[in-house]
Amino acid sequence: MIQNYQDAMAICAWVGYPDLFITFTCNHKWTELVDFLKKYNLKPEDRPDLVSRLFKIKLNHLIKEIKKGKIVGKVRAGNIQLVIYLSNSFLYGVYKHIVKLGI
């Protein structure tokens, strides 16, 4: 945890303060999960491995889309905790794009 903090502080010293701080949480009611578990008459708490795997897939997809610049424009720097530094302080319309994703 201390190493993560020090990494984030080093990025702040190099690039400046972040433009966005994104929190991504797991939802046990994701349709993919509910539909799959319903076939086997299970609940999300019965298969935490599937819940965590789906979370990781969705998180990787979000990170990939951010890095491509499709969500918030060109990204100058970022770390695993999804602290995002935008290249042009391009904040107009960001909320609209994030809401469109439905993530």
Stockholm file with secondary structure:
# STOCKHOLM 1.0

chainA/1-103         MIQNYQDAMAICAWVGYPDLFITFTCNHKWTELVDFLKKYNLKPEDRPDLVSRLFKIKLNHLIKEIKKGKIVGKVRAGNIQLVIYLSNSFLYGVYKHIVKLGI
#=GR chainA/1-103 SS CHHHHHHHHHHHHHHCSCSEECCCCCCTTCHHHHHHHHHTTCCGGGCHHHHHHHHHHHHHHHHHHHHHTTTTSCEEEECTTCEEEESSCCCTTHHHHHHHHTC
#=GC SS_cons         CHHHHHHHHHHHHHHCSCSEECCCCCCTTCHHHHHHHHHTTCCGGGCHHHHHHHHHHHHHHHHHHHHHTTTTSCEEEECTTCEEEESSCCCTTHHHHHHHHTC
//
